[in-house]
Each structure stands twice: as structure tokens, then as C-alpha cells.
């Protein structure tokens, strides 16, 4: 064997080991969560046989179930609001060029991306309290948590939608306009379908961000509005609780299936787009 | 068309353009600009039993402005705050460094994997990111506890006799932060490394450079953009992280977000908490400004 191939072999071996080691690091905690959700012992750390009892416990745990329902509700509404406001912001930034206040809008929409959650939480809480003193509403609860999540979501949705909007070929919209479409028709019939996958990505991302958030919700929640992460966080602070493992496992299963399906869908859409492009290019070739 | 003047004026004002710009503008001003201005204002107030003092007063035709600089002076006086800011910067820097050390070769090897495998590997990197961050941090508690999975396994294997104390130390905090932020480092690194022209590396090897030299003189400079973007994505959120130090950190691992939280919830001192927040924002804006300047320089 020559020295070069020996070196290449060693490099490949090193590469594989590194990849596997980091993936082990990324997945061991997740696997532990799943394994110990079936562990028949209150001490999450000793293996004492297989059981489903933590799943039964979790299903009868009103606090967990109510938290889950509330979190799903907030995440759905927050993702919807985020996609709507994110689309508006992205359109303003990409399509309306240099308007007065563009710089301000740009910084404001980026602010939640860099601000720590504690600062977003505290600043929104202070304004909610100030408005409440003046007008008597809003009361802290689901609505205020939703506002906080929708603000963060708007920032992330704007990033995703802006990226897609920049890629869209302007000529397609111009063609529709030339063929007699009104601006609104162009938007619904041409622009919206072209943005569909970005809107879906933005929705899923902002849904996840809301469903995961502890800190902003901790500042903005009121009595009776305890989201699932807040329940988990307060129990995790005290120690280990096997029913959390059961909930975690269910979430992991649902999310993994969702991510795999979504990736497959994206991959197929990309291939289709490539094939379509190739066939167009083939047709355009001079004979 | 017959329109009343008011209607006509409204019609002229509410064009698609003003609506598309105005709607998100109002939303962002209400939820992003005003709250931050309010924090700034309250940081100059002082606490009165259940509310904060007003900065201005109108009495006998006289406007009095009362700015309380006490909160900021106290920030400088009490060594706790300084230590907490410093410690947050330290943990954020360490997290960034470890993510880079772990993530750079990782992203590099993914970018050199066969094309069909790359998509799968990337999905595997993203998958933990989509599953609850909080639960993944919680999982480390079971791994690192004195009678946790790691200690039990090591004792079972006969490597150690008594458990190593890992929970609530700077070790558990750092490992949790690196774990949570690693994907944010890997993705931008991958994005630049995948565009790297393999022929440049071959040329370097042909000209006699050792693999290490090629890596240091060709690969690293060409992936500078990814390194900087990844470092920003890790450093900034790590600096203000609250959940990980709360769950995995201990009494010795001071982080500024926890100080702010306690100031607000335990001490109920809103002006002090606001002052802590304002200084945090300033500390974040500095690396942001450097990053933006770098970006503009490379663009032009």
C-alpha cells in the first residue's frame, strides 16, 4: 500500500469515527429519555424492568394534559399569526425597496432573533402591566403568551419567507400581469403557490418555537395558563419525574415522524423542480 | 365614481403599499420597539411598593424630570453583577469554542460524504433541534446525576469505584450548552464547507502541503464566513441563556440571565432588573456591530 492511500484510509477512518461520536453525543440523551420512560422504578436512573405505567400516569395527569392542550392551542395560533405578519414584513422588505422606515423595520424584526428570551419576556411583561394599568386589559394569560410567541415567530418567519421571496422569478408575476391578472389575482394565483413550501416551513418552525418556549411564557403567563413546557420546567427543577419521560417519548415519536415525512416531501419537491428545469432547458436547446 | 372626500382620502391612503408596510410596522413597534423603550425608561426609575416611579412630574406649571442613576451605579458597585456578566461571557465563549472544535470536523465530514448520504446526515442533525429543547436538557439530568446513567455505567464497568460528581457544576453546564447549541454551529459551517472546491485541496496536496497544513491554510480561511456566522449563532443566545444554567448549573455557575430573573421574581425590583437587561442588550450589540461591519466589508 502506498503512503497516500494509507493516509486517505486513515483520514476516512478518522472522519467516520468523528461523525459517529458526535451523533452519539446528539442522540444519547434522547435515547435515554425514551428508554427510561419504560423503566419500572421511580428512580429514573436504575433499570427495574419494563412498564407502561408512566404512560398511564401521564394520561391521567390533568396538569400535563391541560398544559399540552394549551400549548398546542397557543402554538397553532402563534404560528398562524407569525406566518401572516412574517409574510407582510417579508413583502415590505423585499418588494417595496427603499421606503421610509425600512431600516427601522429591519432592525425591529431582527431584534427578537438576537435578544435573550429573558429580555423579551421582561420587556413584554412590563408593557402588558403598563397597558393594563391604563386600560384594565389585557389580563396575563393565554393571550399575552400568544403575543410574545407571535413576536418571536414573526422574526423567524420573516427570515424564512424573505429567503424564498428573493428567489422567486419576477418574470412569472409580470407574465401574469401582462396576461390581464389583477395584482391580487397575481398574488393568489402565482406568488402564493410559489411561496407555499416556505410558508409551510415557517409555520412548522414557529409552531415548534412556541411549543418549546419556557422563558417568555414564564413571564407572560397568569393563573390558570400553565403551558406544557412550564409544567415540565417546574417539575424538572425539583428533580426527575418518569411521567415527563413518557410525555417526552410521545413528543419525540410524533416530531420524528413529522420531520422525516417533511424532509421526504421537500426532497421530492426539489427533484421534481430539477426535472422540470432540465426538461425546459432541453426544449430550449437549439436544434 | 362618486366618493365623499373622506372616503377618497382613505382610499388614497390605504393603498396596497401602505397596508403591506404599515401592518407589520405597527405590529413590530407595539411588540418590539415600545417594550424595549419602556425597559430603558424603567431602568431610570425606582421601585415604589407595587409600582415604579414616574420619570416626570407636572406640578405648578413646572415639569420636573427625575432620572435615577442609582440602578446603574449599583450595577458597578456590587461585584455580584460584574462577576455574573463576566461569567456569562466566559461560558458563552467556552460554548462557542467547544462547538467549533466539535462541529467543524463534523460539518466537514458531512460535506464530504456522498450526496445521497448528506441529506440523511443533515436531517439527523436537525432532528434533535425539532424535538423539545427543554426535554433534551432535562435528559442530561438523568445522565449526569451522581446515581445517573453515566456514573452507574462506569461503576458497573469497574472504571471508577465512587461516582464522579458532575451535576450542578460548570462541567454539566458547559456540556448542556454545547449540546443545545451544536446544531447552530454545524449548519452554517456545512453551508460554506459544501461549497468548498475540492480541487483546491488537491492542488495544495499536490504542491506538497501536509493534510494539516492544507486544512489550516486552505480549508479554514475559505470557511471563515461559516465560522463567524456559526459563532454568532452560538455566542449570542448562549450569553443570555436561562434554562440550561437553571437546570444543569449550580450555585457556583453564575449567569446574568438568572440574576435578572431573581431580581425580577424574587426581589421584585423591576427598575434594577431593567438596568441589568439594558446592560445585557448593550453587551450583545457590540459583537453584532462587529459582525455587521465584517459582513459589509466582505460584500464590498
Interface residues (C-beta under 8 A of the other chain):
Chain A: X7 X11 X15 X16 X18 X19 X22 X23 X25 X26 X27 X28 X29 X30 X32 X33 X36 X43 X44 X45 X46 X85 X88 X89 X91 X92 X95 X96 X99 X101 X104 X105 X108 X109 X111 X112 X114 X115 X116 X117 X118 X119 X120 X122 X123 X124 X126 X127 X130 X133 X147 X150 X151 X154 X183 X208 X211 X212 X214 X215 X229 X232 X233 X236 X237 X240 X244 X248 X251 X252 X255 X256 X258 X259 X260 X263 X267
Chain B: X16 X17 X20 X21 X23 X24 X25 X27 X28 X29 X31 X32 X33 X34 X35 X36 X38 X39 X42 X51 X102 X103 X105 X106 X109 X110 X112 X119 X121 X123 X124 X125 X126 X127 X128 X130 X131 X132 X133 X134 X135 X136 X138 X139 X140 X141 X142 X143 X145 X147 X148 X149 X152 X179 X182 X183 X211 X236 X237 X239 X240 X241 X242 X243 X246 X247 X257 X260 X261 X264 X270 X273 X274 X277 X280 X281 X284 X288
